[in-house]
Amino acid sequence: METYLNTPIKEVISKFPKVGEILEEYEIGCVPCTVGSCLLKDIIEIHNLSEEDEQEVLVRVAKVIYPDRNIKIPKIERKAKTRSKEIRYSPPMKKLVDEHVLIQRWIALIPQVLEHLDVESPEDLKIISEGADFIRSYADKFHHAKEEDILFKYFDENLDVLKTMLEDHTKGRGHVKALIEAVEKKDKKGIVEHLNAYRELLTEHIKKEDEILYPWMDRNLSVKEVGELFSKFNDVDEISGNGVTERCRAFVIKVEEKVQTPKKEVRP
Amino acid sequence: MREFQGCPGSRTVDFRENEVQAEAPAAKVQSQLRQWPIQLHLVSPAAPYYQGADVLLTADCVAYALGNYHNDYLKGKSLAIACPKLDEGQNIYVEKIKSWLEDAKINTLTVLIMQVPCCMGLVQLAKQALESSKRKVPLKAVVVGLQGQILSEDWI
């Protein structure tokens, strides 16, 4: 069925004239068209039929094309629905949202990492140190720097919404500094306190950015500014991003694998 | 309003009963066109006005439907127009759009189309060029209704 949904309507109707008659019943008048280059799926989508009518017309078309088979009817993507339910970011904002995903993968692992933390284990302390490096290198120097050095410059930095975000960044840096000091002292309480605080802070911070800040910024950026941001973010990615991203992604994958594998021995 | 059914791209629709006697604007609307030529077969991607520009690729019918086309969309941008339904040589269009991306190093590409299904072909040409290009830029699609209303405006 997918094949025919992606076929120009003239080809479909000339092969299966009955399809043209069915479309006419739904006021989709492709039969007299002399060009007929529109794809069947675009025709269905753009006419914005009710869900029931859409399913009905697709079932009837499928029965004409495949009279002897039971065909699974695919869902046609509808612009109206995606607009109301999904946030559609501009390409530079989408880059930032995608970077959040890797950060979220690390902070989702923190409770399990802390649950089994043994400060006498060099392996466990190494994970915490590498986690701090992830935060400093990827979340802060790479991702937050894009925001602070580039994105926020397009707005009035005295705006409360930006001050709040900058304050979050500062608090996060404070937690990471304290975390590294706690690792050096093998201070389990300090590690747990600051890594948990960072997790809570970043969880809320990312939610605020994804759901409020970035959509608001998108509404206020001009097309020209979106293009400039995209180009500047690409420059950062090329200069410093690839090595950092690969290293940090490898760290997250390593920890994900580790927490999914139960410890073989429990230390007293 | 409908006189007969048919392809939305070519069926007869009469809007006269919706006609509004709007007040005349205080001053004549200034053209925002910054270049010539504008038809996609005639333009050269090497033209100075495309270098680093925000480019508007407009389906032929849009400027007639969209009342404030010049001020709301054309202002500050470089232009090309095309019809994805009737124009020949659309492979040349893809190559020209690709050349905007790679050679003219344009900043953004905005495609303005009508709501009729055949117009979506212009967005597809832009996407095809973008996918085959080594250099990427933000691509936006704006869909205009038959009576000039903006139906959607989305980054792709």
Interface residues (C-beta under 8 A of the other chain):
Chain A: E24 E27 G29 C30 P32 C33 V35 S37 C38 L39 D42 I43 I46 H47 K79 R83 R88 Y89 S90 P91 P92 K94 D218 V223 K224 V226 G227 E228 F230 S231 N234
Chain B: Q5 G6 C7 P8 G9 S10 R11 D54 G76 K77 P84 K85 L86 I106 N107 T108 T110 Q115 V116 P117 C118 M120 G121 K136 V137 P138 L139 K140 V143 S152 D154 W155
